[in-house]
Amino acid sequence: MTQDVTAADTRVPLTVMDNHDPELLRELMEAVERVAETGAFTGGSFVERFESAFASYCEATYAIGVSSGTEALILALRALEIEPGDEVIVPANSFVATAEAVWLAGGRPRFADVDPDTQLMTPGTLERAYDPRVRGVIPVHLFGRTADMHGIMALTREWGIWVVEDSAQAHGARYAGRPVGTWGDAGTFSFYPAKNLGAWGDAGAVVTGRADVAERIRLLRSHGEQPRYHHRMIGTTGRLDALQAAVLERKLERLENWNSQRRRIAESLHEAASGLEHIALPPRPEAPADHVYHQFVVRAEQRDALRAHLDSAGIATGLHYPVPIHRSDAFRAFAPEHDVAPVATRLAGEICSLPMFPGMSDSQIERVADALLEFVP
């Protein structure tokens, strides 16, 4: 492959935001202006329309907009009536919010290890983490790759515990043809701006097929209030803003195309940079799994040297995540002295996220692939 001189003078970013697409930016500004003209910034028709559209997209009965992906997890756990001290199994390799929400909802996180290749909790690692005190499990579709929901659901049905899918990084992904978030009792999504479907600030949603869970989340997100000033339970301020709903409704129309672009970019990187000696590319998904590539995460024993090499080539990288949750200062008290997730611990020193975003040009893909092929630790 040869590098384009003009492209070589410009860094390849890890991701890009909406302001890089003038047409999209104009469309979203128009949506924001319509909200501003109504003065209805909290709840109302904009939120209701997005909830209806997102429920339809996810093939779910209900979608409830909330203020963030973390709040989505917390409210889903509370709606499932988690009790103080209940243990919930979470993967050690995830964003901290997965475990944080368990604690904030009153439970105790119990950490499961992950598969070294997919970097996800598996039925096997879940089974090893199980204890009779466990009340639920939160499988995470990390980086856009789907967890083994057939195996996980079989175990949870056997144990009689509930399932909340953390789909914060997997908007539009499917497992066995079924959208993520719809396998368990509830599925949660983050719309943080950098996500496959991102808002212009913090935002989130819960999808569920259970009417009782949907009703409780609607109450909990707004002080347990129904009707006005009549508080049926202790809730919080966890509502989805109308401005964010208006932005998300418009962007949802483009999500399938954006995910298709991500898959194409991933396949191009696989084709162009196959046979690497010192770098492991993320394995291609095999049916019934799927991958929407929120991140394109590679592994290298000499990870820091790889990042320095890519930086010198003008290619941005990221670390998702340099410290596994069970080894973080915040959660050391919840993990035994022995390492319950040694694979997650090892991965934290090897993983590296490469550029991945819709609109990534062939020239940018070539530059990334060339730099990977040229890496010698």
NUZAFI-45337 format. One record per residue: x, y, z of N, C-alpha, C in turn. Coordinates in steps of 0.05 Angstrom, whole numbers, padded with zeros to 5 digits, always signed. Example, Ala and Ser with C-alpha at 12.3 -4.5 7.8 and 13.67 -1.06 7.14 Angstrom:
# NUZAFI-45337
+00264-00114+00156+00246-00090+00156+00264-00066+00156
+00257-00045+00142+00273-00021+00143+00258+00001+00157
//
This chain:
# NUZAFI-45337
+00017-00024+00000+00000+00000+00000+00017+00025+00000
+00008+00045-00013+00022+00071-00013+00006+00092+00001
+00019+00110+00015+00005+00131+00029+00001+00155+00012
-00023+00167+00014-00028+00192+00001-00014+00214+00016
+00001+00231+00002+00018+00251+00015+00001+00270+00032
-00022+00278+00020-00039+00297+00035-00050+00284+00060
-00059+00259+00058-00070+00245+00081-00048+00241+00102
-00024+00235+00093-00002+00230+00112+00004+00254+00129
-00003+00278+00119+00003+00302+00135-00019+00308+00155
-00040+00292+00156-00062+00296+00174-00066+00272+00192
-00069+00276+00217-00073+00254+00236-00099+00240+00230
-00099+00214+00234-00124+00198+00233-00135+00198+00261
-00158+00210+00265-00169+00211+00293-00180+00185+00302
-00183+00181+00328-00195+00157+00339-00225+00156+00331
-00238+00179+00332-00266+00181+00324-00271+00210+00315
-00294+00215+00304-00302+00242+00296-00330+00248+00307
-00336+00273+00311-00361+00281+00322-00379+00293+00300
-00403+00300+00307-00423+00309+00288-00415+00335+00274
-00399+00351+00286-00391+00377+00274-00373+00373+00250
-00364+00348+00245-00348+00342+00221-00365+00337+00196
-00391+00335+00200-00410+00330+00178-00429+00354+00175
-00423+00373+00157-00439+00397+00155-00469+00392+00150
-00475+00372+00133-00503+00366+00127-00518+00356+00151
-00505+00338+00166-00517+00327+00190-00520+00349+00211
-00499+00366+00214-00500+00387+00234-00523+00406+00229
-00527+00413+00204-00550+00431+00197-00577+00418+00205
-00579+00393+00199-00604+00378+00204-00609+00377+00235
-00588+00372+00250-00591+00371+00279-00596+00398+00291
-00584+00418+00281-00589+00445+00290-00619+00453+00286
-00630+00444+00263-00658+00449+00258-00675+00435+00278
-00668+00411+00286-00683+00396+00306-00682+00410+00333
-00658+00419+00340-00655+00434+00366-00672+00459+00365
-00672+00473+00342-00687+00498+00340-00717+00493+00344
-00727+00471+00334-00755+00465+00337-00762+00460+00367
-00744+00448+00382-00749+00444+00410-00749+00471+00424
-00729+00488+00417-00727+00514+00430-00752+00531+00425
-00763+00529+00401-00787+00544+00394-00811+00536+00411
-00812+00511+00419-00835+00501+00435-00832+00508+00464
-00806+00510+00473-00802+00515+00502-00806+00490+00519
-00811+00467+00506-00816+00442+00521-00790+00426+00523
-00775+00432+00543-00748+00420+00545-00747+00394+00561
-00768+00389+00577-00768+00365+00594-00792+00348+00587
-00787+00323+00577-00810+00306+00570-00824+00317+00545
-00849+00309+00542-00865+00319+00520-00862+00303+00494
-00872+00314+00473-00874+00299+00447-00847+00291+00435
-00826+00307+00439-00801+00300+00427-00790+00274+00440
-00792+00272+00467-00783+00248+00481-00801+00225+00474
-00827+00229+00473-00845+00207+00466-00840+00196+00438
-00835+00214+00419-00829+00205+00392-00804+00188+00390
-00783+00198+00404-00758+00182+00403-00762+00156+00417
-00776+00155+00440-00780+00130+00454-00795+00110+00436
-00815+00119+00422-00830+00102+00403-00812+00092+00381
-00796+00110+00369-00778+00102+00347-00757+00083+00356
-00746+00087+00380-00725+00070+00390-00735+00043+00398
-00759+00042+00409-00772+00016+00416-00776+00000+00390
-00786+00013+00369-00790+00000+00344-00764-00010+00332
-00743+00007+00333-00717-00001+00322-00706-00025+00337
-00709-00026+00363-00699-00048+00379-00718-00072+00380
-00741-00070+00367-00762-00091+00367-00769-00098+00396
-00772-00076+00412-00779-00079+00440-00807-00068+00445
-00820-00078+00465-00847-00067+00471-00846-00039+00482
-00826-00034+00500-00823-00008+00513-00795+00002+00510
-00792+00029+00508-00767+00043+00510-00772+00067+00527
-00755+00071+00548-00758+00093+00566-00733+00109+00566
-00735+00134+00557-00712+00152+00556-00703+00162+00583
-00678+00161+00589-00667+00171+00615-00642+00188+00610
-00631+00198+00631-00611+00219+00629-00583+00209+00622
-00577+00184+00625-00550+00173+00618-00551+00143+00617
-00530+00131+00606-00528+00102+00606-00525+00091+00634
-00511+00105+00651-00507+00096+00678-00534+00097+00693
-00549+00118+00689-00576+00120+00701-00594+00098+00690
-00591+00091+00665-00607+00069+00654-00602+00043+00669
-00577+00037+00675-00571+00013+00690-00582+00015+00719
-00578+00037+00732-00588+00040+00759-00618+00037+00761
-00632+00050+00743-00661+00050+00744-00672+00022+00736
-00658+00008+00717-00666-00019+00710-00663-00037+00735
-00641-00035+00749-00636-00051+00773-00657-00045+00794
-00663-00020+00799-00683-00012+00819-00711-00022+00810
-00717-00020+00784-00743-00030+00775-00746-00060+00779
-00724-00074+00778-00724-00103+00783-00723-00110+00813
-00725-00088+00829-00727-00090+00858-00703-00104+00871
-00680-00095+00862-00655-00104+00876-00656-00095+00905
-00647-00112+00922-00647-00106+00951-00619-00102+00961
-00616-00088+00984-00589-00083+00995-00573-00109+00999
-00549-00108+00988-00532-00131+00990-00535-00153+00969
-00555-00151+00952-00558-00170+00931-00533-00170+00913
-00523-00193+00906-00500-00195+00889-00508-00197+00859
-00493-00183+00842-00498-00182+00814-00472-00187+00799
-00472-00207+00782-00448-00214+00767-00444-00195+00744
-00420-00183+00742-00413-00165+00721-00385-00173+00710
-00380-00168+00685-00353-00175+00674-00332-00155+00685
-00308-00165+00691-00287-00147+00700-00277-00129+00678
-00281-00137+00653-00272-00120+00631-00296-00105+00620
-00300-00081+00629-00322-00064+00620-00316-00036+00630
-00332-00017+00621-00331+00010+00633-00341+00008+00662
-00330+00025+00679-00335+00023+00708-00365+00025+00714
-00381+00039+00697-00409+00043+00703-00424+00017+00707
-00416-00005+00694-00430-00030+00697-00430-00039+00726
-00407-00038+00739-00406-00045+00767-00416-00022+00785
-00410+00002+00778-00418+00026+00793-00448+00026+00797
-00463+00020+00776-00492+00020+00778-00503+00000+00798
-00490-00023+00800-00498-00043+00819-00496-00032+00848
-00473-00020+00853-00469-00008+00880-00488+00015+00885
-00492+00032+00866-00510+00055+00870-00539+00047+00873
-00546+00023+00862-00573+00013+00865-00577-00003+00891
-00555-00006+00906-00557-00020+00932-00545-00048+00932
-00536-00058+00909-00525-00085+00908-00495-00086+00911
-00484-00110+00907-00455-00114+00908-00446-00128+00882
-00427-00116+00868-00418-00129+00843-00401-00153+00849
-00404-00173+00833-00388-00198+00835-00376-00202+00807
-00349-00203+00806-00335-00201+00781-00331-00228+00767
-00337-00229+00741-00331-00252+00725-00308-00245+00706
-00293-00265+00699-00271-00261+00679-00283-00262+00651
-00266-00258+00632-00275-00256+00604-00258-00274+00586
-00268-00278+00562-00253-00293+00542-00230-00277+00531
-00206-00288+00527-00184-00272+00518-00186-00261+00489
-00202-00275+00473-00205-00266+00445-00228-00246+00442
-00252-00254+00451-00275-00235+00448-00275-00214+00469
-00261-00219+00492-00259-00200+00514-00286-00196+00528
-00304-00216+00525-00331-00215+00537-00334-00236+00558
-00352-00232+00577-00361-00253+00595-00374-00275+00578
-00369-00300+00585-00380-00322+00571-00396-00339+00590
-00412-00358+00580-00426-00376+00599-00407-00390+00618
-00383-00397+00608-00364-00410+00626-00354-00392+00648
-00346-00367+00642-00336-00349+00663-00359-00341+00681
-00383-00339+00670-00406-00333+00687-00412-00355+00707
-00410-00380+00698-00415-00402+00716-00395-00404+00738
-00370-00398+00732-00349-00398+00752-00353-00376+00773
-00366-00355+00765-00370-00332+00784-00396-00336+00801
-00413-00354+00793-00439-00357+00806-00437-00365+00835
-00455-00355+00851-00458-00362+00879-00488-00360+00886
-00498-00376+00904-00527-00375+00910-00536-00347+00919
-00518-00330+00928-00527-00303+00936-00532-00284+00912
-00525-00294+00888-00528-00277+00864-00557-00275+00857
-00566-00250+00852-00594-00244+00845-00597-00238+00815
-00575-00229+00802-00577-00222+00774-00550-00221+00760
-00550-00217+00734-00526-00215+00719-00529-00193+00698
-00506-00179+00693-00506-00158+00672-00485-00166+00651
-00494-00181+00630-00475-00185+00608-00471-00159+00592
-00447-00155+00583-00440-00130+00569-00432-00137+00540
-00446-00124+00521-00439-00126+00493-00417-00106+00487
-00393-00112+00497-00371-00093+00497-00360-00087+00470
-00354-00062+00465-00342-00052+00440-00360-00056+00416
-00385-00065+00420-00403-00071+00398-00406-00100+00391
-00391-00118+00405-00392-00147+00400-00413-00159+00419
-00429-00177+00408-00450-00189+00424-00440-00212+00441
-00450-00213+00465-00444-00235+00483-00461-00259+00476
-00453-00283+00486-00467-00308+00480-00493-00309+00496
-00514-00297+00485-00539-00296+00500-00553-00323+00502
-00550-00341+00483-00562-00367+00486-00551-00381+00511
-00525-00381+00514-00513-00395+00537-00519-00380+00563
-00517-00354+00563-00522-00338+00587-00551-00341+00596
-00570-00339+00577-00598-00342+00585-00604-00370+00595
-00592-00390+00584-00597-00417+00594-00588-00420+00623
-00565-00409+00630-00556-00410+00658-00574-00394+00677
-00581-00370+00669-00597-00353+00686-00625-00364+00691
-00636-00377+00670-00662-00390+00674-00660-00414+00694
-00638-00428+00692-00633-00450+00711-00630-00440+00739
-00617-00417+00743-00613-00406+00769-00636-00389+00779
-00654-00382+00761-00677-00365+00770-00669-00337+00776
-00651-00325+00761-00642-00298+00766-00648-00280+00742
-00649-00254+00746-00656-00236+00724-00631-00227+00708
-00636-00216+00684-00614-00208+00666-00620-00179+00657
-00599-00162+00660-00600-00135+00649-00577-00134+00629
-00583-00130+00604-00562-00128+00583-00551-00100+00583
-00525-00097+00586-00511-00071+00582-00504-00069+00552
-00521-00054+00538-00518-00051+00509-00507-00024+00502
-00493-00011+00521-00485+00017+00517-00467+00021+00493
-00453+00000+00484-00435+00003+00461-00444-00014+00437
-00469-00022+00437-00477-00041+00416-00504-00034+00403
-00509-00009+00399-00534+00000+00386-00536-00013+00358
-00558-00028+00354-00562-00040+00328-00551-00067+00324
-00535-00077+00343-00524-00104+00341-00546-00125+00346
-00543-00148+00334-00562-00170+00338-00548-00196+00346
-00562-00212+00361-00552-00238+00368-00573-00258+00359
-00565-00277+00342-00584-00296+00330-00607-00282+00317
-00601-00259+00305-00622-00244+00291-00639-00226+00308
-00635-00227+00334-00652-00212+00353-00636-00189+00365
-00647-00165+00365-00632-00141+00375-00622-00145+00404
-00598-00135+00409-00588-00135+00436-00606-00118+00453
-00608-00124+00479-00625-00109+00497-00652-00122+00501
-00659-00141+00484-00686-00153+00485-00685-00182+00494
-00662-00192+00502-00660-00220+00511-00667-00223+00540
-00660-00205+00557-00664-00207+00585-00689-00192+00595
-00689-00186+00621-00711-00171+00632-00711-00142+00624
-00687-00132+00618-00685-00104+00609-00658-00102+00594
-00657-00082+00577-00632-00075+00563-00627-00045+00566
-00602-00038+00571-00596-00010+00575-00577+00001+00554
-00580+00026+00547-00564+00039+00526-00554+00066+00536
-00530+00073+00528-00519+00099+00531-00519+00113+00504
-00525+00139+00505-00523+00156+00481-00502+00177+00485
-00481+00171+00499-00458+00189+00502-00449+00197+00473
-00440+00222+00469-00436+00232+00442-00419+00214+00424
-00399+00200+00435-00381+00184+00418-00393+00156+00411
-00416+00149+00421-00427+00123+00416-00437+00121+00387
-00443+00096+00378-00453+00092+00351-00478+00109+00346
-00495+00111+00366-00517+00130+00366-00513+00148+00390
-00504+00173+00384-00495+00191+00405-00512+00216+00405
-00517+00226+00429-00532+00251+00433-00512+00274+00433
-00521+00298+00442-00504+00321+00444-00499+00326+00474
-00495+00305+00489-00491+00306+00518-00497+00279+00529
-00501+00277+00555-00508+00251+00566-00537+00245+00561
-00543+00220+00555-00570+00210+00551-00569+00180+00551
-00592+00167+00555-00593+00138+00555-00622+00128+00552
-00625+00102+00552-00652+00090+00550-00651+00062+00561
-00675+00053+00569-00679+00025+00577-00700+00014+00559
-00695-00010+00548-00716-00024+00533-00724-00049+00549
-00749-00057+00547-00759-00080+00561-00785-00090+00549
-00790-00115+00553-00816-00126+00546-00835-00129+00569
-00826-00121+00593-00841-00123+00617-00855-00097+00624
-00882-00098+00625-00897-00073+00631-00891-00063+00659
-00887-00082+00678-00882-00073+00706-00856-00058+00708
-00835-00068+00694-00809-00056+00694-00811-00028+00681
-00824-00026+00658-00827-00001+00644-00841+00020+00662
-00862+00012+00675-00877+00030+00692-00860+00041+00715
-00845+00023+00728-00828+00031+00750-00806+00050+00741
-00794+00045+00718-00773+00063+00709-00784+00090+00703
-00808+00092+00690-00820+00118+00685-00825+00133+00711
-00833+00119+00732-00837+00132+00757-00810+00140+00770
-00791+00122+00770-00765+00127+00783-00750+00150+00770
-00752+00153+00744-00736+00174+00730-00746+00202+00737
-00771+00204+00748-00782+00230+00754-00795+00231+00781
-00778+00226+00802-00785+00229+00830-00809+00211+00838
-00814+00190+00824-00836+00172+00831-00863+00185+00830
-00865+00205+00813-00888+00223+00812-00909+00215+00792
-00934+00211+00801-00957+00206+00783-00982+00205+00799
-01000+00224+00795-00998+00248+00778-00980+00269+00791
-00981+00294+00781-00963+00315+00790-00966+00319+00820
-00943+00319+00834-00940+00323+00863-00952+00300+00879
-00957+00278+00867-00965+00254+00881-00942+00233+00877
-00927+00228+00898-00902+00212+00895-00907+00184+00906
-00907+00165+00888-00914+00137+00894-00890+00121+00904
-00866+00130+00897-00841+00117+00907-00819+00138+00906
-00796+00131+00919-00774+00149+00920-00758+00146+00894
-00758+00167+00878-00744+00166+00852-00721+00185+00851
-00716+00196+00827-00694+00214+00823-00700+00232+00799
-00681+00249+00792-00683+00264+00767-00667+00250+00747
-00679+00233+00731-00665+00217+00711-00678+00218+00684
-00691+00240+00678-00706+00242+00653-00688+00248+00629
-00697+00240+00605-00684+00247+00580-00693+00275+00572
-00674+00292+00566-00681+00319+00557-00693+00319+00529
-00712+00337+00524-00724+00338+00497-00704+00345+00475
-00684+00362+00482-00664+00369+00462-00648+00344+00453
-00641+00327+00473-00627+00303+00466-00644+00284+00450
-00670+00282+00457-00688+00264+00443-00691+00273+00414
-00692+00299+00409-00695+00309+00382-00671+00303+00365
-00647+00306+00377-00622+00299+00363-00622+00269+00357
-00628+00253+00377-00627+00224+00374-00647+00213+00354
-00671+00225+00353-00691+00216+00334-00681+00219+00305
-00668+00241+00299-00658+00246+00272-00634+00227+00266
-00617+00224+00286-00593+00207+00281-00600+00177+00279
-00622+00169+00292-00630+00141+00291-00636+00132+00263
-00645+00151+00246-00651+00144+00219-00626+00136+00203
-00603+00144+00213-00578+00139+00198-00562+00116+00211
-00571+00105+00233-00555+00086+00248-00548+00061+00232
-00567+00050+00218-00561+00026+00203-00539+00030+00183
-00540+00053+00169-00519+00059+00150-00493+00063+00163
-00493+00077+00186-00467+00081+00200-00456+00055+00210
-00473+00037+00220-00463+00010+00229-00452-00006+00205
-00465-00003+00183-00455-00017+00159-00427-00007+00151
-00423+00019+00153-00397+00031+00148-00376+00020+00167
-00383+00018+00192-00364+00008+00213-00356-00021+00206
-00376-00037+00199-00369-00065+00191-00351-00066+00167
-00357-00048+00147-00340-00048+00123-00311-00040+00130
-00308-00020+00147-00282-00011+00155-00267-00033+00169
-00281-00047+00187-00268-00069+00202-00259-00091+00183
-00276-00097+00163-00269-00118+00144-00245-00109+00127
-00245-00084+00120-00222-00073+00104-00196-00076+00120
-00197-00069+00145-00173-00071+00162-00164-00100+00165
-00184-00119+00167-00177-00147+00169-00163-00156+00143
-00174-00148+00120-00163-00156+00095-00136-00144+00090
-00132-00119+00097-00107-00105+00091-00085-00112+00111
-00092-00119+00135-00071-00123+00155-00072-00152+00167
-00078-00171+00150-00078-00199+00159-00050-00210+00162
-00047-00230+00178-00021-00243+00182-00002-00228+00199
-00011-00210+00216+00007-00195+00233+00020-00214+00253
+00045-00209+00258+00060-00226+00276+00058-00217+00305
+00057-00191+00310+00059-00181+00337+00033-00168+00347
+00012-00169+00330-00013-00155+00337-00036-00175+00330
-00055-00177+00349-00078-00194+00345-00102-00175+00339
-00113-00178+00315-00137-00162+00308-00161-00174+00323
-00182-00159+00327-00206-00170+00339-00218-00192+00321
-00225-00216+00332-00235-00237+00315-00261-00229+00301
-00264-00237+00277-00290-00232+00263-00312-00247+00277
-00336-00235+00279-00358-00249+00292-00367-00272+00276
-00374-00294+00290-00385-00318+00277-00414-00321+00286
-00432-00329+00267-00460-00333+00274-00463-00351+00298
-00481-00345+00317-00502-00324+00315-00494-00297+00325
-00468-00292+00329-00459-00267+00341-00458-00245+00320
-00454-00220+00329-00454-00197+00312-00433-00177+00324
-00426-00157+00308-00407-00137+00318-00413-00111+00302
-00418-00089+00317-00422-00063+00304-00399-00044+00309
-00377-00054+00320-00351-00040+00321-00353-00012+00332
-00364-00010+00356-00361+00016+00370-00332+00023+00373
-00316+00003+00378-00287+00005+00379-00275-00018+00363
-00252-00013+00351-00236-00034+00337-00212-00038+00355
-00213-00060+00371-00193-00064+00392-00174-00086+00385
-00149-00080+00384-00128-00100+00379-00113-00106+00404
-00097-00127+00403-00081-00136+00426-00052-00138+00417
-00034-00129+00435-00005-00131+00430+00010-00132+00456
+00028-00152+00459+00044-00153+00484+00060-00128+00488
+00069-00116+00466+00083-00090+00468+00064-00068+00460
+00042-00066+00475+00021-00047+00469+00031-00018+00469
+00047-00010+00489+00056+00017+00491+00075+00024+00467
+00091+00005+00459+00108+00010+00436+00091+00012+00411
+00070-00003+00409+00052-00001+00386+00039+00026+00385
+00030+00036+00408+00017+00062+00408+00037+00084+00401
+00061+00082+00410+00082+00102+00403+00087+00101+00373
+00088+00077+00362+00093+00074+00333+00070+00087+00317
+00045+00081+00325+00022+00092+00311+00021+00122+00314
+00028+00132+00337+00028+00161+00341+00048+00175+00323
+00071+00162+00320+00091+00174+00302+00082+00174+00273
+00064+00156+00266+00053+00154+00239+00028+00172+00236
+00022+00187+00257-00001+00205+00256-00028+00192+00259
-00028+00170+00275-00053+00155+00279-00060+00155+00309
-00083+00164+00315-00092+00165+00343-00100+00138+00353
-00096+00132+00379-00105+00107+00391-00118+00114+00418
-00131+00094+00429-00144+00097+00455-00140+00072+00472
-00144+00074+00498-00143+00052+00516-00170+00047+00529
-00183+00025+00522-00209+00018+00533-00208-00011+00544
-00198-00016+00568-00194+00003+00590-00168-00005+00604
-00151+00015+00612-00125+00009+00622-00124-00004+00650
-00146-00002+00665-00148-00014+00691-00174-00030+00693
-00173-00057+00697-00198-00072+00699-00213-00063+00724
-00240-00065+00723-00256-00054+00745-00248-00066+00772
-00243-00092+00773-00238-00106+00798-00211-00098+00810
-00194-00086+00794-00168-00077+00804-00167-00047+00808
-00189-00033+00804-00190-00004+00808-00191+00002+00838
-00183+00026+00845-00184+00034+00874-00213+00033+00884
-00232+00040+00866-00260+00042+00875-00271+00015+00882
-00262-00007+00870-00275-00032+00873-00257-00054+00885
-00234-00047+00895-00217-00067+00907-00231-00082+00930
-00248-00068+00945-00261-00080+00968-00281-00102+00960
-00289-00103+00935-00308-00122+00926-00295-00147+00913
-00269-00147+00910-00255-00169+00898-00238-00184+00918
-00237-00210+00918-00219-00225+00936-00190-00217+00932
-00173-00225+00951-00144-00219+00948-00132-00233+00923
-00141-00257+00917-00132-00270+00893-00146-00258+00869
-00134-00259+00846-00145-00246+00822-00167-00264+00811
-00192-00255+00813-00215-00271+00803-00218-00268+00773
-00204-00249+00761-00206-00245+00732-00179-00240+00720
-00162-00261+00720-00134-00257+00709-00133-00250+00680
-00152-00260+00664-00152-00253+00636-00157-00223+00632
-00177-00213+00646-00183-00184+00644-00159-00168+00653
-00145-00177+00674-00122-00163+00683-00100-00162+00661
-00096-00185+00648-00076-00186+00627-00084-00168+00603
-00109-00170+00596-00119-00154+00573-00114-00124+00577
-00117-00115+00602-00114-00087+00608-00087-00076+00600
-00067-00093+00599-00040-00084+00591-00034-00089+00562
-00053-00101+00547-00048-00108+00519-00067-00095+00499
-00090-00086+00507-00110-00077+00488-00105-00048+00479
-00113-00042+00455-00109-00016+00443-00131-00011+00422
-00145+00012+00424-00166+00018+00405-00155+00034+00382
-00162+00026+00358-00153+00039+00333-00176+00057+00323
-00170+00075+00305-00190+00093+00293-00213+00076+00281
-00238+00085+00287-00262+00072+00277-00285+00092+00278
-00295+00100+00254-00317+00119+00253-00329+00119+00225
-00355+00123+00223-00368+00125+00197-00355+00148+00181
-00351+00143+00155-00338+00164+00138-00308+00161+00138
-00297+00142+00152-00268+00138+00151-00261+00131+00122
-00242+00146+00111-00236+00143+00082-00218+00119+00077
-00218+00111+00051-00200+00089+00043-00171+00096+00049
-00164+00121+00045-00137+00130+00050-00130+00127+00080
-00148+00134+00097-00144+00132+00126-00142+00103+00134
-00158+00086+00122-00157+00057+00128-00130+00046+00119
-00121+00054+00096-00094+00045+00086-00072+00054+00105
-00073+00079+00114-00052+00088+00132-00051+00072+00158
-00075+00066+00169-00075+00049+00193-00064+00022+00188
-00073+00009+00166-00063-00018+00159-00033-00018+00154
-00023+00002+00139+00005+00003+00133+00021+00005+00159
+00012+00022+00177+00027+00027+00202+00027+00001+00219
+00005-00014+00219+00004-00040+00233+00024-00059+00221
+00025-00061+00195+00043-00080+00181+00072-00072+00185
+00078-00047+00190+00105-00038+00193+00115-00040+00222
+00097-00047+00240+00105-00047+00269+00123-00071+00275
+00146-00064+00287+00165-00084+00297+00173-00076+00325
+00165-00092+00345+00171-00083+00373+00201-00084+00379
//
